[in-house]
Each structure stands twice: as structure tokens, then as C-alpha cells.
Amino acid sequence: MTGSNSGQPQFIASAGNQSFSNVPLIQNADTDQIVVPDRESWKNFFAYMGPGFLVSIAYIDPGNFETDLQAGAQYKYELLWIILVASCAALVIQSLAANLGVVTGKHLAEHCRAEYPRGPNFVLWVLAEIAIVACDIPEVIGTAFALNMLFNIPVWIGVLLTGLSTLVLLALQQYGVRKLEFLITFLVLTIAGCFFAELGYAKPVASEVLHGLFVPQLKGNGATGLAISLLGAMVMPHNLFLHSALVLSRKIPRSVRGIKEACRFYMIESGFALMVAFLINVSVISVSGAVCNSSNLNPEDQASCEDLDLNKASFLLRNVLGSWSSKLFAIALLASGQSSTITGTYAGQYVMQGFLDLRLTPWLRNLLTRCLAIVPSLIVAVIGGSSGAGKLIIIASMILSFELPFALIPLLKFTSSETKMGTHVNSIAISAITWIIGSLIMGINIYYLMTSFIHLLLHSHWKLVAVVFLGIFGFSGVAIYLAAIAYLVFRPNKEVTHLLALTTPESQQVVNDSGSTSMYCLPREDIVSMQLPQRQQTEDID
């Protein structure tokens, strides 16, 4: 190692047959880094704050808002308990993603590249890219709706204007990761402030809201379908890749204590961010439930409540609660859409770098993702108008539900594997709980997709031959889908990850030789540079 300021080892990494030899590591201590002090103190928590809020955006994106509005409009507060259960499950799963990155020094996409053969790895990459585009579609349409509400811009023009967010993202990157995290936190709190203000306008009955939160109930098949949509929309596949990579931007002590502290503080930070997202979702359902079950609705507003979407919600709020309520909703929707732009772009960058060891410049990556999302959104907005664009959000949510197992199963397997996590492997209890949660979420999503497909076949007006052909084609696809899931579940992990923690005799010997009781793992330059452009030249490491 050349150019080192000390003889202390900076990084210990190996990935079985693949190494990080082609991945430079930050070595210059003068570069702008987020450093966690090597001390036992609750003040360390502030160094870990940030990734959780970037991740929480996926739980309050326009797609979630639309599902929340429908749940409140049709069933008032009865489905609030679903949000509570889903938020708790999301916290557990997101904590596993953070732990994987902290313990191994590699994010989920990189583990998939090291673990799976080239064919399955390529398929997983394609599915992850499709999921990111599907996640970007609600953001594009939600931003277009918000611009229409605020400035009366036609939806199709608003779709085109969302491409300008590429320039906004480029302008932000020069200020570094901390500024970016502060901006995202500000946008999340803006969304929260808007919907908390909406609660003041709507005035839902507190006792009924609490009853809906803590007393499970499902009345009718429609409620079951909406509950499935709510639960399926809470855990996004791209979020698992994103969270496992974002935690690598910190410089943390590589002692056993340091890694345990990092895992603990990341879980607390994620819990706080997801609690804010939970309160926002509860607020959306409560406002929708209070407004649509009001006694002074006119027939037009009652018709809007029967098929409520993002666009109709603005006019409904304006008619019932006043123009300021409509403006607040539009501001929250705009903040949600723009913040989703940033997280979606970084998730795409990490996925491409991890699966293919290929990195594009951020502006090109954002442009490609945004174009793939704008094209279908623009076509639907021009042909189908606002209602067609709203339906496209539902289709995108279904795609995300379909994709979830291909990110969730590898995460559960890797964090439950001692060959990957060493002494930081999930306990038997945690493994059982997470697999139960994962199985329920995947089972619900598969059930939702199957029932939707069968409903399409039974209620279509196509000729019998077309229905039979589509049925054969569809069920063959389902069989391939289930076989792919089974492959991921039952395939044993083969690649051994040499931990970055001081939990192996080799790493202990390195530390003893250096005369130090702890060591630091510098953040991965390829991770940090996606968020934090380096202003100084770092020296090469042989």
C-alpha cells in the first residue's frame, strides 16, 4: 500500500473468487467524509443519521398516497392497522439490508453478483432495473398531477417537465452527501407538515382513528384487496439494494463493538424515519376517510370518493375543506415526487455497479431511467388523460409487488448465512421471524397477482380462443415465476464473505501486529463518489 499516512491497516476485504482489486478505496484523510468517532457515545448516532430518510421516501411516494386515499375513501379508518403491521415489517427488513452492508462491506447487488452464476445474475439485474423504472413512473405522474394542481399545467406537459429534475439532481450533487441527506429530510418533513395540517382541516375523530390502528378488521373482498395493496406497496425491492449501499458511505470503526453499534444505530435511525413515514400514511388515510365520510358531500364529490385517485383528491379537498387544503396536498405530492427522483437514481446506480461492475455518470443514469419512465407515462397521459395516468400508477405498483421476491429472498438468505455474516448472522429467532414476514409478504403479493389475472380472464370480453391462449400463456409464466423463486430459496449459498469485522483469527492477527485495538474501514470510494464527488485527488492503492 503506497501513500499511507500510517502503518495501520485500512481495509480488509475479499469476495471469494472475486475481489475488490478493481475498486479503489478512499485513503486520503483530507477528503470530505462522514467519520464515526471510535468511542462509546450516544453522540455517534448523529453520524449515522441520513440513509434512513432516503430509504423512507419509498414509503411515502405517490403510489402509496393513491392506495392510502382509496383505503380511506372506501373503508374510512378500518385499514389503518395494515399500515402499522406493514411499517413494523418494513423496519425489520430494512434493518437486515443495513446490517448486510455494515458487516460485509458489500451491498446486496454485489453479493448477488458474487453468489449467483452469470445467467441468474443477469436476470436479477434486469428485474431490478424494471423495478426501478416502475418506481419512477408514479413519481413522474405524481409530479405532473402536482404541477397541474398548483399551476393548471396539463398532465402531459407536466410529465415532460419532470425531466428537468435531472438538472436539479445534478445541481445538488456538488454539495455532498450530507447536504443531500438534509434536503431529503427537509422534503420528508415538508410532506409530514402538509398532511398534519390537512388533519387540522379534516378533523377526524381521534377515537375512531385509534380503533382502526389497533383493532384488525376486514369487511368484504374489497377490503381484503386493498389491504393486500397496502401491504404489498410498503416494501419496495429497489429499497433493499439502496439501503445496503447507503450505509457504506460512513467511515466506521471495524471493531466488534463498532459494527454492533453501527447496526444498532442504523436500526434506530431507520425506525425514526419510518415512524415519520408511518404517521404520514396514517394522516393520508385519516384525511381521506374523514372527507369521504362527511355528511355534507354533494353527489359529485360522492362519485369522486367511489373511485378516488391523486388528481380527484385535489378537487375533492378543495370542494370540502377549501383551496388551502388542496394546495397543501399538491405541495406534499410535489415534494414526494421530487425526493423519489433522487433515491431512484442512486438505487439504479448501485444496482448497475453491483450486478455488472459498470458505472455510468449520474446525469446519464438519471436521464436513461427518467426517459424509460416518461415514455409510457406520456403516452398514457395523452391518450387516457388523468384517469389513465392514475391507472398506470396501480400497474407500476403491481410490477413492484411482482419483483419483490427477487430482492427479498437473497437478502434473507445472505443475512441468515454464517458464511456471509459470520458472528453477526441472524439468530434463529430473527431468521424465523424474517422468513415468516418475507413469506407472508411474498404470498400476499403472489395471491394478489393471481387473483387479478384470473379476474381479468373471467370478466374479459375477448373471444374464447383468446382467453384460452392468454390463460395458457399466463399460467406458464406463473409456473416459471414460482420456479425462479424456488431456485433462490433452495439454492445453498456458496461464496464465502471474509468479514470486515475483527471476528476472524486473520483479522485479529493483523490488529495485534499493528499494535492497535481497533481499526477503521474507510468508506468505499465507488459508493461515496456516487453521492459525494471528490474535490481532491486520492492516491492509488497497489
Disulfide bonds with the S-S distance in Angstrom:
Cys292-Cys305 2.18
